[in-house]
Each structure stands twice: as structure tokens, then as C-alpha cells.
Amino acid sequence: MKSPGLTSEALAGRLGTQPFYTDVLCRTAFAFGLLEREGAGWRMAPHFDQILGNPESSFYLAHTARVHMLVGEDYREYVEHFRAGTTKPYQEHGETFMREVAVALQTLPRIFLDLVLRRLPGLDTRLRDGGRVLDVGCGGGWAVVQFAERFPEISCVGIDVEPHSVDLARRLIAERGLTDRCEVRALSVDQLVDDGTYDVATSFLAVHEIAPAPKPAAFAAVARALKPGGCFLIFDETYPETDEALRTMPTRFAALAQWYEVTWGNVVNTRTELDALCSKAGLRVTEETGFSRFHILVATKD
């Protein structure tokens, strides 16, 4: 859809798809505001060129649909999990799933750096001053490389327990030519032994994936790894704390996330619970903001 005014038939020819099916797709997309008419053809509606048409855009979401198709495969096992109270952890979903999730989530660190960081002047200053950054649950490594590229004075260490993700992250670091300043280690956050080493720790949609029982120990480990005055960035969803919030956009998306991750064993914490986890670990929330359905906290080690 890069060419404005492309007809359904012409699009079908480019994609190798059936013309009538393609026309139905275009008309449906038009009905829901994704496409606009231009002459005899179609073009993307305002902003959807960024959301669906440009993989380099901070708002590109086309890969998300592929992830949710894979998530949908879990639903076959839901009845048994709900009866037995069992789980299939995120880490058991295999290489294809990890790759698709990594690609789909690559925009989150970019959105944070482009649009959110300016609202957190304390963290912004600390990153500009250089130092060492720890990314907890680094996945495919996109936060590691994007932070390193944005701030040439920092070095980054990513950690993750999922082996396919670690391989993806190491390849990405090598492809970006950042092996001198970035590395990824295959370990869980509670295995950290680098006490007092890092100026900043980050986590992008990782905190809610830490099992509830070891979560306090994970926060304590992050706190130990930070230097005095160092800070922990939590970019995640927070579960609504009231009935009104459960039915309000965009906060109710966190309830949906909890639904499709419940059989993974994940728990989306409330804002109050996150504050308590930070406080117990010796971290104090010093900066806070939101973006879309996400809540962003910066907790500082006194």
C-alpha cells in the first residue's frame, strides 16, 4: 500500500492474492477507518501509514497481529489449565514465538526514547551522563541496542532466562556493531552478582512476567546491582485498581493482558503493588508518567 490510489485488483496482483478476497479486505478496512478512497483506488488513512505501513516507525504495529495469532494457540489448552490450575510459562513457547515477540516489541524502547524520556528529566540526565545500564528481561535485545545507539557514552548489559531470546539479542548486537559496548547474559535477575555496578536498570514489559513468589527477591537483586543514586525504570502495564478503571480505556487493556497471560503464570501488578515492591527493595519512586496503556515508573536507590 505504498502507492496512493492503488486499486484492489492492482494490489492483488502485487501480493499474489485472489482479487475478490483482496477487494473485500480493502472495503472492510475502509469501513473501519484504516483505508481511505482515492479515485478508483485505496490509500491508507492518516496515521495508518505509520502504524501498518512503515516498519521503521515508532508506532509500527503490524507484527502484533502475528504474535496474537500465536498466543491464540494457547487457547486450545485453556480448559485444562483452568480446571487443573496449571500453566505453560512464556519460556516454553519456542523459538518462533520468541522471534515474533521480539520483532513486535522492538518499537517499545523507541517509543520510550522518542516520546516518554523527555517527561523523566532525572533519568534523561543520568543517561546523558553515561555509565552502565542493565536491561532486565532483555528479550531480543532491542532496548539494549537502541539505548546504546541513542547514548554513545553508555554501555549496556542485557539479561534473560530464555535461550532463544538471548541468541536473538546477541545477533542483533553484532549486526549493529555494538559488541564493544553491549553484551547479553543468559541468567535470571536473582542470579545477578554485580552489586553496586549499574547506574540505570531498565525493564520493558518484563516485571509482570516475573513469577509472583520470586518477584520481591528480583526487585531486591536489581536494587543491589544499582549504585547509590542509581535508578530502575519500569515500563509495564498496571492492573486497574477500581471497577471504573477496569471499564475505562486504555487501562482496561491491562485486564485483557492479564487474561491472555494468566495461563503463563504471569501477574500484572497494580500501581500500589509496584510501589510496595520498590519500597521493600530500598527503592523510592521519584518520577512517574504514562503512555497509552502503559505505566512508567522510575525508582531510585537512596
KARAKA-V733579 format. One record per backbone hydrogen bond with DSSP energy under -0.5 kcal/mol. CO is the residue of the C=O (numbers start at 1). NH is the residue of the N-H. If there is no record, write none. Layout:
BEGIN
co->CO nh->NH
co->CO nh->NH
END
This chain:
BEGIN
co->2 nh->4
co->3 nh->6
co->6 nh->42
co->7 nh->11
co->8 nh->12
co->9 nh->13
co->10 nh->14
co->11 nh->15
co->12 nh->16
co->12 nh->17
co->18 nh->22
co->19 nh->23
co->20 nh->24
co->21 nh->25
co->22 nh->26
co->23 nh->27
co->24 nh->28
co->25 nh->29
co->26 nh->30
co->27 nh->31
co->28 nh->32
co->29 nh->34
co->29 nh->35
co->30 nh->33
co->34 nh->45
co->36 nh->43
co->38 nh->41
co->41 nh->38
co->42 nh->5
co->42 nh->6
co->43 nh->36
co->45 nh->48
co->45 nh->49
co->47 nh->50
co->47 nh->51
co->48 nh->52
co->48 nh->53
co->49 nh->53
co->49 nh->54
co->51 nh->61
co->51 nh->62
co->53 nh->55
co->54 nh->57
co->57 nh->60
co->61 nh->64
co->61 nh->65
co->62 nh->65
co->62 nh->66
co->63 nh->67
co->64 nh->68
co->65 nh->69
co->66 nh->70
co->67 nh->71
co->68 nh->72
co->70 nh->73
co->71 nh->74
co->72 nh->75
co->73 nh->76
co->74 nh->77
co->75 nh->78
co->77 nh->81
co->78 nh->82
co->79 nh->83
co->80 nh->84
co->81 nh->85
co->81 nh->86
co->89 nh->92
co->90 nh->93
co->93 nh->97
co->94 nh->98
co->95 nh->99
co->96 nh->100
co->97 nh->101
co->98 nh->102
co->99 nh->103
co->100 nh->104
co->101 nh->105
co->103 nh->106
co->104 nh->107
co->105 nh->108
co->105 nh->109
co->106 nh->110
co->107 nh->111
co->108 nh->112
co->109 nh->113
co->110 nh->114
co->111 nh->115
co->111 nh->116
co->112 nh->116
co->112 nh->117
co->116 nh->119
co->117 nh->120
co->120 nh->124
co->121 nh->125
co->122 nh->126
co->123 nh->127
co->124 nh->128
co->125 nh->129
co->127 nh->130
co->131 nh->155
co->132 nh->199
co->132 nh->200
co->133 nh->157
co->134 nh->136
co->134 nh->202
co->135 nh->138
co->135 nh->159
co->138 nh->141
co->141 nh->145
co->142 nh->146
co->143 nh->147
co->144 nh->148
co->145 nh->149
co->146 nh->150
co->147 nh->151
co->150 nh->152
co->151 nh->154
co->153 nh->131
co->155 nh->133
co->156 nh->183
co->157 nh->135
co->158 nh->185
co->159 nh->137
co->159 nh->138
co->160 nh->187
co->161 nh->163
co->162 nh->166
co->163 nh->167
co->164 nh->168
co->165 nh->169
co->166 nh->170
co->167 nh->171
co->168 nh->172
co->169 nh->173
co->170 nh->174
co->171 nh->175
co->172 nh->176
co->173 nh->178
co->174 nh->177
co->178 nh->181
co->178 nh->182
co->181 nh->156
co->183 nh->158
co->185 nh->160
co->185 nh->187
co->188 nh->191
co->189 nh->192
co->193 nh->195
co->194 nh->197
co->198 nh->227
co->199 nh->231
co->200 nh->134
co->201 nh->233
co->202 nh->136
co->203 nh->205
co->203 nh->235
co->206 nh->209
co->207 nh->210
co->208 nh->267
co->211 nh->215
co->212 nh->215
co->212 nh->216
co->214 nh->218
co->215 nh->219
co->216 nh->220
co->217 nh->221
co->218 nh->222
co->219 nh->223
co->220 nh->224
co->221 nh->225
co->222 nh->226
co->223 nh->226
co->224 nh->196
co->225 nh->197
co->225 nh->198
co->227 nh->230
co->230 nh->301
co->231 nh->201
co->231 nh->233
co->232 nh->234
co->232 nh->299
co->233 nh->203
co->233 nh->235
co->234 nh->236
co->234 nh->297
co->235 nh->205
co->236 nh->295
co->242 nh->246
co->243 nh->247
co->244 nh->247
co->245 nh->248
co->248 nh->252
co->250 nh->253
co->251 nh->254
co->251 nh->255
co->252 nh->256
co->253 nh->257
co->254 nh->258
co->255 nh->259
co->256 nh->260
co->257 nh->261
co->258 nh->262
co->259 nh->262
co->261 nh->264
co->261 nh->266
co->262 nh->265
co->263 nh->88
co->267 nh->269
co->269 nh->239
co->270 nh->274
co->271 nh->275
co->272 nh->276
co->273 nh->277
co->274 nh->278
co->275 nh->279
co->276 nh->280
co->277 nh->281
co->278 nh->283
co->279 nh->282
co->282 nh->302
co->284 nh->300
co->287 nh->298
co->289 nh->296
co->291 nh->294
co->294 nh->291
co->295 nh->236
co->296 nh->289
co->297 nh->234
co->298 nh->286
co->298 nh->287
co->299 nh->232
co->300 nh->284
co->300 nh->302
co->301 nh->229
END
